[in-house]
Amino acid sequence: MDLLYTVHLDNGASYTARGQDTLNLKINDWCVIRKNFFQDYGKVLSCRGELQANANRKDIPKIIRKATVHDKSVAHENQMRAKSAFRTALKHIEQLGLKMKLLNSHYSLDGKIISLQFTADGRIDFRELVKELSHSLNTKIELRQIGVRDEAAIQGGLGICGQELCCKRFLKEFASINVRMAKDQDLSLTPSTISGVCGRLKCCLKYEHDGYLELEKTMPRRGDLCECSGGRGKICDRNLLTQEVSVQLEDTGNLIHCNRNEVRVVYPEKYKINRSKPAPEPELDENDDEIKKLED
């Protein structure tokens, strides 16, 4: 019976592979994988269960054995060769004047192919670079452009929450995230507040977005005129999680805090508010160029 495993390579990349249950693979076991025309070497991250009977086995890399002492020795030598290849690639990139950031290099176990990952602001014509590297390294070259989120997942690190980055720990696919999600959660649109270590919007903005939308349905908006126990005033701030609002009283100018159930929004003729438009906020506008750069 074939099982599906997630295999992690030394360059931070990971993919799904299949292997017989007779291999008795466990988490953190090193293994040898047959992928296309070459053999690779990686570590088992997780077992994802049994392979479906209707799955196309030809498209899924196959784990052929647990790594032996010899395999581990060869893999260690390949890591040393990869470091040398990385320096060679950097030299060619500089000579060709390519605007790309090389991240890492990885030799397959049998040395038939070397994979290099890089980031760049736009599309890069690296055909000439591939020719130069093929000549210098005398092997097949695979150049792969990845995004800044993928780079953060490979490099790892700690988020502002104090935990390991979500993209490194468990995220395998990156959902679409936009500035509107931050606005819906009443977050400041300061780039340093809503962006992660990758320089893009934080992935965690997506986690509770639906919950905040539900909480917002029953909450008054900033700028609404209201009546509360202290008298009539205007809502100047609110907290969606605690369901509390801050009201500046009309008579005294004092600021008081009330539960949303203690506040009744009123619309006198001279204070009519267009509810179809959100109240103005002091933060940066979501169309600001600096904010737009945070989106994918």
One Martini backbone bead per residue (centre of mass of N, CA, C, O) as a GRO file, in nm:
protein
  296
    1MET     BB    1   0.096   0.037   0.023
    2ASP     BB    2   0.045   0.370  -0.040
    3LEU     BB    3   0.196   0.666   0.082
    4LEU     BB    4   0.183   1.000   0.192
    5TYR     BB    5   0.446   1.249   0.175
    6THR     BB    6   0.639   1.502   0.328
    7VAL     BB    7   0.920   1.654   0.172
    8HIS     BB    8   1.240   1.783   0.279
    9LEU     BB    9   1.478   2.005   0.181
   10ASP     BB   10   1.783   2.185   0.219
   11ASN     BB   11   1.637   2.451   0.061
   12GLY     BB   12   1.316   2.438   0.179
   13ALA     BB   13   1.182   2.257   0.006
   14SER     BB   14   0.860   2.096  -0.078
   15TYR     BB   15   0.697   1.768  -0.121
   16THR     BB   16   0.514   1.512  -0.264
   17ALA     BB   17   0.529   1.162  -0.170
   18ARG     BB   18   0.563   0.815  -0.234
   19GLY     BB   19   0.522   0.512  -0.021
   20GLN     BB   20   0.574   0.230   0.118
   21ASP     BB   21   0.476   0.084   0.417
   22THR     BB   22   0.738  -0.107   0.435
   23LEU     BB   23   0.945   0.130   0.511
   24ASN     BB   24   0.878   0.267   0.785
   25LEU     BB   25   0.824   0.567   0.800
   26LYS     BB   26   0.936   0.854   0.977
   27ILE     BB   27   0.971   1.122   1.135
   28ASN     BB   28   1.289   1.246   1.020
   29ASP     BB   29   1.344   1.073   0.793
   30TRP     BB   30   1.568   0.970   0.560
   31CYS     BB   31   1.549   0.986   0.193
   32VAL     BB   32   1.492   0.840  -0.130
   33ILE     BB   33   1.403   0.999  -0.444
   34ARG     BB   34   1.207   0.960  -0.730
   35LYS     BB   35   1.249   1.226  -0.983
   36ASN     BB   36   1.203   1.161  -1.273
   37PHE     BB   37   1.556   1.147  -1.370
   38PHE     BB   38   1.609   1.165  -1.053
   39GLN     BB   39   1.771   1.178  -0.736
   40ASP     BB   40   1.671   1.241  -0.402
   41TYR     BB   41   1.709   1.424  -0.078
   42GLY     BB   42   1.516   1.375   0.228
   43LYS     BB   43   1.272   1.475   0.473
   44VAL     BB   44   1.030   1.367   0.683
   45LEU     BB   45   0.744   1.549   0.794
   46SER     BB   46   0.488   1.377   0.684
   47CYS     BB   47   0.181   1.191   0.699
   48ARG     BB   48  -0.113   1.182   0.466
   49GLY     BB   49  -0.169   0.897   0.393
   50GLU     BB   50  -0.345   0.739   0.168
   51LEU     BB   51  -0.344   0.658  -0.153
   52GLN     BB   52  -0.538   0.699  -0.401
   53ALA     BB   53  -0.656   0.491  -0.647
   54ASN     BB   54  -0.700   0.747  -0.870
   55ALA     BB   55  -0.417   0.821  -0.873
   56ASN     BB   56  -0.133   0.959  -1.034
   57ARG     BB   57   0.167   0.807  -0.994
   58LYS     BB   58   0.357   0.940  -1.213
   59ASP     BB   59   0.331   1.244  -1.072
   60ILE     BB   60   0.464   1.102  -0.817
   61PRO     BB   61   0.701   1.082  -0.622
   62LYS     BB   62   0.937   0.821  -0.518
   63ILE     BB   63   1.009   0.626  -0.248
   64ILE     BB   64   1.279   0.385  -0.233
   65ARG     BB   65   1.433   0.468   0.046
   66LYS     BB   66   1.621   0.466   0.298
   67ALA     BB   67   1.879   0.617   0.419
   68THR     BB   68   2.205   0.571   0.406
   69VAL     BB   69   2.522   0.625   0.487
   70HIS     BB   70   2.604   0.683   0.195
   71ASP     BB   71   2.385   0.892   0.129
   72LYS     BB   72   2.474   1.096   0.349
   73SER     BB   73   2.757   1.142   0.237
   74VAL     BB   74   2.672   1.247  -0.042
   75ALA     BB   75   2.495   1.482   0.061
   76HIS     BB   76   2.727   1.634   0.200
   77GLU     BB   77   2.892   1.682  -0.057
   78ASN     BB   78   2.667   1.838  -0.207
   79GLN     BB   79   2.662   2.081  -0.013
   80MET     BB   80   2.947   2.175  -0.084
   81ARG     BB   81   2.894   2.209  -0.390
   82ALA     BB   82   2.660   2.414  -0.362
   83LYS     BB   83   2.827   2.646  -0.245
   84SER     BB   84   3.006   2.677  -0.493
   85ALA     BB   85   2.773   2.723  -0.698
   86PHE     BB   86   2.665   2.979  -0.566
   87ARG     BB   87   2.917   3.155  -0.618
   88THR     BB   88   2.912   3.122  -0.924
   89ALA     BB   89   2.632   3.244  -0.972
   90LEU     BB   90   2.688   3.524  -0.854
   91LYS     BB   91   2.903   3.601  -1.060
   92HIS     BB   92   2.721   3.584  -1.314
   93ILE     BB   93   2.505   3.785  -1.226
   94GLU     BB   94   2.696   4.027  -1.209
   95GLN     BB   95   2.802   4.016  -1.507
   96LEU     BB   96   2.493   4.035  -1.630
   97GLY     BB   97   2.308   4.234  -1.454
   98LEU     BB   98   2.103   4.094  -1.265
   99LYS     BB   99   1.784   4.148  -1.095
  100MET     BB  100   1.868   3.926  -0.848
  101LYS     BB  101   1.801   3.693  -0.570
  102LEU     BB  102   1.994   3.463  -0.438
  103LEU     BB  103   1.929   3.188  -0.210
  104ASN     BB  104   1.995   2.891  -0.339
  105SER     BB  105   2.133   2.548  -0.346
  106HIS     BB  106   2.073   2.215  -0.518
  107TYR     BB  107   2.163   1.886  -0.515
  108SER     BB  108   2.123   1.604  -0.628
  109LEU     BB  109   2.218   1.298  -0.535
  110ASP     BB  110   2.335   1.228  -0.843
  111GLY     BB  111   2.408   1.518  -0.990
  112LYS     BB  112   2.206   1.590  -1.244
  113ILE     BB  113   2.102   1.842  -1.065
  114ILE     BB  114   2.061   2.202  -1.018
  115SER     BB  115   1.902   2.409  -0.780
  116LEU     BB  116   1.778   2.753  -0.810
  117GLN     BB  117   1.679   3.017  -0.599
  118PHE     BB  118   1.475   3.320  -0.658
  119THR     BB  119   1.435   3.675  -0.650
  120ALA     BB  120   1.205   3.925  -0.799
  121ASP     BB  121   1.018   4.192  -0.915
  122GLY     BB  122   1.027   4.041  -1.191
  123ARG     BB  123   1.093   3.939  -1.487
  124ILE     BB  124   1.351   3.705  -1.594
  125ASP     BB  125   1.622   3.675  -1.821
  126PHE     BB  126   1.804   3.352  -1.780
  127ARG     BB  127   1.934   3.212  -2.033
  128GLU     BB  128   2.232   3.300  -2.013
  129LEU     BB  129   2.279   3.189  -1.729
  130VAL     BB  130   2.231   2.891  -1.796
  131LYS     BB  131   2.465   2.863  -1.995
  132GLU     BB  132   2.694   2.941  -1.802
  133LEU     BB  133   2.635   2.724  -1.582
  134SER     BB  134   2.653   2.470  -1.757
  135HIS     BB  135   2.952   2.519  -1.826
  136SER     BB  136   3.069   2.544  -1.528
  137LEU     BB  137   2.906   2.275  -1.394
  138ASN     BB  138   2.823   2.036  -1.579
  139THR     BB  139   2.494   2.064  -1.564
  140LYS     BB  140   2.179   2.070  -1.485
  141ILE     BB  141   1.951   2.353  -1.481
  142GLU     BB  142   1.742   2.502  -1.212
  143LEU     BB  143   1.541   2.785  -1.231
  144ARG     BB  144   1.365   2.950  -0.950
  145GLN     BB  145   1.095   3.158  -0.899
  146ILE     BB  146   1.007   3.329  -0.603
  147GLY     BB  147   0.849   3.454  -0.345
  148VAL     BB  148   0.858   3.630  -0.047
  149ARG     BB  149   0.695   3.421   0.111
  150ASP     BB  150   0.874   3.179   0.039
  151GLU     BB  151   1.129   3.295   0.160
  152ALA     BB  152   1.025   3.307   0.454
  153ALA     BB  153   0.971   2.999   0.472
  154ILE     BB  154   1.273   2.922   0.441
  155GLN     BB  155   1.412   3.106   0.658
  156GLY     BB  156   1.245   3.212   0.877
  157GLY     BB  157   1.111   3.292   1.211
  158LEU     BB  158   0.973   3.562   1.401
  159GLY     BB  159   0.701   3.696   1.512
  160ILE     BB  160   0.524   3.934   1.693
  161CYS     BB  161   0.400   3.687   1.870
  162GLY     BB  162   0.667   3.480   1.915
  163GLN     BB  163   0.633   3.292   1.678
  164GLU     BB  164   0.662   3.099   1.436
  165LEU     BB  165   0.619   3.118   1.127
  166CYS     BB  166   0.355   3.011   0.948
  167CYS     BB  167   0.506   2.941   0.677
  168LYS     BB  168   0.704   2.745   0.833
  169ARG     BB  169   0.504   2.562   1.006
  170PHE     BB  170   0.207   2.521   0.807
  171LEU     BB  171   0.199   2.675   0.552
  172LYS     BB  172   0.133   2.590   0.194
  173GLU     BB  173  -0.078   2.817   0.129
  174PHE     BB  174  -0.149   3.140  -0.018
  175ALA     BB  175  -0.363   3.367   0.048
  176SER     BB  176  -0.557   3.623  -0.030
  177ILE     BB  177  -0.451   3.962   0.052
  178ASN     BB  178  -0.592   4.270   0.183
  179VAL     BB  179  -0.650   4.583   0.312
  180ARG     BB  180  -0.951   4.546   0.386
  181MET     BB  181  -0.900   4.350   0.622
  182ALA     BB  182  -0.772   4.561   0.809
  183LYS     BB  183  -1.014   4.758   0.815
  184ASP     BB  184  -1.227   4.550   0.924
  185GLN     BB  185  -1.026   4.534   1.201
  186ASP     BB  186  -0.930   4.821   1.291
  187LEU     BB  187  -0.654   4.878   1.164
  188SER     BB  188  -0.370   5.011   1.115
  189LEU     BB  189  -0.221   5.142   0.800
  190THR     BB  190   0.057   5.079   0.890
  191PRO     BB  191   0.301   4.902   0.749
  192SER     BB  192   0.444   4.797   1.019
  193THR     BB  193   0.170   4.662   1.128
  194ILE     BB  194   0.060   4.478   0.856
  195SER     BB  195   0.344   4.361   0.814
  196GLY     BB  196   0.573   4.133   0.752
  197VAL     BB  197   0.890   4.003   0.702
  198CYS     BB  198   0.830   4.003   0.378
  199GLY     BB  199   0.652   4.285   0.317
  200ARG     BB  200   0.373   4.173   0.353
  201LEU     BB  201   0.087   4.084   0.434
  202LYS     BB  202  -0.046   3.930   0.682
  203CYS     BB  203  -0.171   3.615   0.706
  204CYS     BB  204  -0.350   3.658   0.976
  205LEU     BB  205  -0.576   3.840   0.850
  206LYS     BB  206  -0.749   3.587   0.753
  207TYR     BB  207  -0.842   3.419   1.001
  208GLU     BB  208  -1.060   3.661   1.137
  209HIS     BB  209  -1.232   3.809   0.924
  210ASP     BB  210  -1.517   3.682   0.946
  211GLY     BB  211  -1.557   3.755   1.247
  212TYR     BB  212  -1.540   4.066   1.212
  213LEU     BB  213  -1.781   4.094   1.020
  214GLU     BB  214  -1.986   3.993   1.229
  215LEU     BB  215  -1.927   4.210   1.452
  216GLU     BB  216  -1.985   4.469   1.270
  217LYS     BB  217  -2.298   4.453   1.225
  218THR     BB  218  -2.359   4.566   1.546
  219MET     BB  219  -2.176   4.816   1.496
  220PRO     BB  220  -2.095   5.118   1.524
  221ARG     BB  221  -1.963   5.400   1.385
  222ARG     BB  222  -1.756   5.624   1.319
  223GLY     BB  223  -1.938   5.936   1.373
  224ASP     BB  224  -2.174   5.858   1.520
  225LEU     BB  225  -2.470   5.940   1.655
  226CYS     BB  226  -2.559   5.936   2.012
  227GLU     BB  227  -2.705   5.762   2.292
  228CYS     BB  228  -2.645   5.773   2.647
  229SER     BB  229  -2.598   5.792   2.983
  230GLY     BB  230  -2.437   6.082   2.931
  231GLY     BB  231  -2.573   6.131   2.650
  232ARG     BB  232  -2.486   6.313   2.384
  233GLY     BB  233  -2.286   6.190   2.096
  234LYS     BB  234  -1.970   6.072   1.958
  235ILE     BB  235  -1.816   5.828   1.784
  236CYS     BB  236  -1.448   5.772   1.806
  237ASP     BB  237  -1.450   5.464   1.903
  238ARG     BB  238  -1.365   5.101   1.874
  239ASN     BB  239  -1.425   4.746   1.987
  240LEU     BB  240  -1.492   4.448   1.849
  241LEU     BB  241  -1.418   4.238   2.072
  242THR     BB  242  -1.561   4.400   2.326
  243GLN     BB  243  -1.802   4.582   2.236
  244GLU     BB  244  -1.684   4.883   2.240
  245VAL     BB  245  -1.725   5.241   2.300
  246SER     BB  246  -1.634   5.579   2.222
  247VAL     BB  247  -1.765   5.879   2.377
  248GLN     BB  248  -1.829   6.213   2.284
  249LEU     BB  249  -1.960   6.458   2.442
  250GLU     BB  250  -2.146   6.738   2.361
  251ASP     BB  251  -2.136   6.919   2.622
  252THR     BB  252  -1.832   6.844   2.764
  253GLY     BB  253  -1.619   6.645   2.596
  254ASN     BB  254  -1.623   6.386   2.718
  255LEU     BB  255  -1.491   6.055   2.771
  256ILE     BB  256  -1.668   5.749   2.712
  257HIS     BB  257  -1.743   5.406   2.802
  258CYS     BB  258  -1.931   5.161   2.609
  259ASN     BB  259  -2.157   4.948   2.542
  260ARG     BB  260  -2.337   4.881   2.265
  261ASN     BB  261  -2.613   4.839   2.433
  262GLU     BB  262  -2.584   5.154   2.555
  263VAL     BB  263  -2.626   5.240   2.250
  264ARG     BB  264  -2.795   5.496   2.043
  265VAL     BB  265  -2.850   5.560   1.729
  266VAL     BB  266  -2.875   5.885   1.573
  267TYR     BB  267  -3.071   6.099   1.315
  268PRO     BB  268  -3.065   6.394   1.278
  269GLU     BB  269  -3.119   6.607   1.029
  270LYS     BB  270  -2.833   6.763   1.073
  271TYR     BB  271  -2.685   6.447   1.108
  272LYS     BB  272  -2.679   6.309   0.853
  273ILE     BB  273  -2.571   5.981   0.746
  274ASN     BB  274  -2.377   5.805   0.518
  275ARG     BB  275  -2.367   5.458   0.535
  276SER     BB  276  -2.212   5.389   0.258
  277LYS     BB  277  -1.984   5.549   0.406
  278PRO     BB  278  -1.702   5.556   0.555
  279ALA     BB  279  -1.542   5.674   0.801
  280PRO     BB  280  -1.299   5.870   0.861
  281GLU     BB  281  -0.945   5.813   0.882
  282PRO     BB  282  -0.612   5.869   0.997
  283GLU     BB  283  -0.507   5.676   0.818
  284LEU     BB  284  -0.402   5.537   0.560
  285ASP     BB  285  -0.480   5.485   0.252
  286GLU     BB  286  -0.547   5.203   0.056
  287ASN     BB  287  -0.430   5.368  -0.213
  288ASP     BB  288  -0.165   5.388  -0.122
  289ASP     BB  289   0.136   5.307  -0.248
  290GLU     BB  290   0.263   5.181   0.011
  291ILE     BB  291   0.025   4.986   0.059
  292LYS     BB  292   0.008   4.838  -0.218
  293LYS     BB  293   0.290   4.690  -0.190
  294LEU     BB  294   0.180   4.467   0.018
  295GLU     BB  295   0.050   4.344  -0.208
  296ASP     BB  296   0.039   4.084  -0.452
   0.00000   0.00000   0.00000
